[in-house]
Amino acid sequence: MAYHLLHSIEYTLRLKKDTRGGWKIKQGLATHQVVTVGLPGINEEQIHYLRRATEADGEHKEIYTNLGIDYKKVIKREGTTFKNRGL
């Protein structure tokens, strides 16, 4: 299944005259990361988690655009609150 997904990605990129193979795509997107931060709540019974993607650079934007993906919405900004169970 992974092979078929990779082939589909490479084919879509080739339609846009982008000849990168799977390894180059992986290397190009490796630095686009997600950061999650856990912050304690006021009453220490809650933990707030904030999740945010790093800013897409030139190569990230190029790959996402050629794949028809909106790079501004690749990873949504999220916030979640959990009850602290004391680790």
Salt bridges, closest charged atoms under 4 A:
ASP18 OD2 - ARG20 NH2 2.84
ASP57 OD1 - HIS60 ND1 3.19
GLU59 OE2 - ARG20 NH1 3.17
GLU62 OE2 - ARG20 NH2 3.15
